[in-house]
Amino acid sequence: MRSHATSLFYLDLGCNLPRGIRPTLQVFNLFNARTSDVDDHHVLRRPGEPAAGVGDVHFQPSEPRAVRLVAGYRF
């Protein structure tokens, strides 16, 4: 099986200020894409199903847009 391609974009903006201070703004999933990050194919063998099992695709959705502000200090 083959899953669809996924493109996620991230933004990382920072600057160096005096005294070693570095503020950074990070945005994850910049365009808030609603897609799956990971697709896995598993054969399930539950009670009452055929002995060979039943194929099924399990997926992990991508995380929604998130913003993080980081303050760094270099000494």
C-alpha positions as CSV (number, residue, x, y, z in Angstrom):
1,M,0.0,0.0,0.0
2,R,1.1,3.6,-0.6
3,S,-0.2,6.6,1.2
4,H,-0.6,10.2,-0.1
5,A,2.3,12.6,0.2
6,T,2.2,15.1,3.0
7,S,3.8,18.5,3.1
8,L,3.9,20.5,6.4
9,F,5.5,23.9,6.7
10,Y,7.2,25.3,9.8
11,L,8.4,28.8,10.6
12,D,11.3,29.7,12.9
13,L,12.2,33.4,13.3
14,G,14.8,34.6,15.8
15,C,17.3,37.4,16.3
16,N,20.3,38.0,18.5
17,L,19.9,40.8,21.0
18,P,22.6,42.4,23.2
19,R,23.9,40.4,26.3
20,G,23.4,37.0,24.6
21,I,19.6,37.1,24.6
22,R,17.9,35.3,21.6
23,P,14.1,35.4,21.3
24,T,12.6,33.0,18.8
25,L,9.1,32.6,17.4
26,Q,8.3,29.1,16.2
27,V,5.1,28.2,14.3
28,F,4.4,24.5,13.7
29,N,2.1,23.4,10.8
30,L,2.1,27.0,9.5
31,F,-0.9,26.5,7.1
32,N,-2.9,24.3,9.5
33,A,-2.9,21.4,7.0
34,R,-5.4,18.7,7.9
35,T,-3.7,15.5,6.8
36,S,-2.2,12.4,8.2
37,D,1.4,12.4,9.5
38,V,1.9,8.6,9.6
39,D,0.0,5.8,7.8
40,D,0.5,2.2,8.8
41,H,-1.1,-0.9,7.3
42,H,-1.9,-3.7,9.8
43,V,-3.5,-7.0,9.5
44,L,-6.0,-7.4,12.3
45,R,-7.1,-10.8,13.7
46,R,-10.0,-10.3,16.0
47,P,-12.3,-13.0,17.3
48,G,-14.9,-13.9,14.6
49,E,-12.8,-12.6,11.7
50,P,-11.0,-14.8,9.1
51,A,-7.8,-16.6,10.2
52,A,-5.9,-14.7,7.6
53,G,-7.0,-11.4,9.2
54,V,-8.4,-8.2,7.8
55,G,-6.1,-5.5,6.4
56,D,-6.7,-2.0,7.7
57,V,-4.9,1.3,7.6
58,H,-4.2,3.2,10.8
59,F,-3.2,6.8,10.7
60,Q,-2.0,9.5,13.0
61,P,-3.4,13.0,12.1
62,S,-1.0,15.9,11.9
63,E,-1.0,18.2,14.8
64,P,-2.9,21.5,14.4
65,R,-1.1,24.8,14.1
66,A,0.8,25.7,17.2
67,V,2.9,28.7,18.2
68,R,5.8,28.8,20.6
69,L,7.9,31.7,21.9
70,V,11.3,30.6,23.1
71,A,13.8,32.8,25.0
72,G,17.4,31.8,24.8
73,Y,20.4,33.1,26.7
74,R,24.1,32.5,25.7
75,F,26.8,33.1,28.4
